[in-house]
Amino acid sequence: MRKIIMATCGVIRMKDSAWVSVRIQVVGGRFNAESLEPLAWIAQKYGSGEIHFTTRQGLEIQDIPAEKTDEVLKALADAGIPAGGTGPHVRTVSACPGTACRFGIIDAQRLAQRIFDQVKDRTLTHKFKIATTGCPNSCAKPITNDFGVQGLRKEGQTAYVIFVGGNCGRRVRLADKLPFVCHTEDEVVAVLNDTLDWFCAHGQAKERLAAVMERLGVGTLIEHLQTAHGARGGKQ
């Protein structure tokens, strides 16, 4: 039970099991400046004094003695710094600068935070990665995530293009683009919840969304999402 709990709260065992790293939840690569000082203090007191920037815009305190894990988690909680980003849950959402960039069409940062706040507590069959990107330049790489959102200008209106089933790692798979677009953040969140519901209903332990789609047929999920979107009155 202890191992399961540790695996879901951002604690990662290092190559030498006497040491661990603790992952910090950072949405969209943005971290509150006020939290930098306590984070640095914790890294210096319990770790090597260095903080690792992950490939998904997160932070990790490394080289922590395993027996100090509880102290580190308490220190982070006391400082208001959320640990997490491991286990069978939605990972913290990656995002580009969104409308802060001159090319941004959608507010990728706001959408990333909204998505994460709504789904972060869901327990899934395996990890689930999400990225939001402000324009077709796709700097946040939505097609390599389980669920990706890309801003687009279509017929003079703002649209949200959705991708599902992307995966990196040992078995790389580029995501499939859904045959419809969303026009509001509410629609995007609804499609995401439909995707997570389908994933939980059909996924097996340690099976990523891409693997479930390939096992059951790629069109199975896409047709399900298209039908659900249409039933809500969404445009096809």
Secondary structure, DSSP 4 states (H G I P E B T S, - for coil): -HHHHHHTTTEEE-SSTTEEEEEEP-STT---GGGHHHHHHHHHHHS-S-EEEPTTS-EEEEEEEGGGHHHHHHHHHHTT--B---SSSBPPPEE--GGGSTT--S-HHHHHHHHHHHHTT---SS-B-EEEESSTT-TT-GGGSSEEEEEEEETTEEEEEEEE--B-TTS-BPPEEEEEEESSHHHHHHHHHHHHHHHHHH--TT--HHHHHHHH-HHHHHHHHHHHHHHTT---
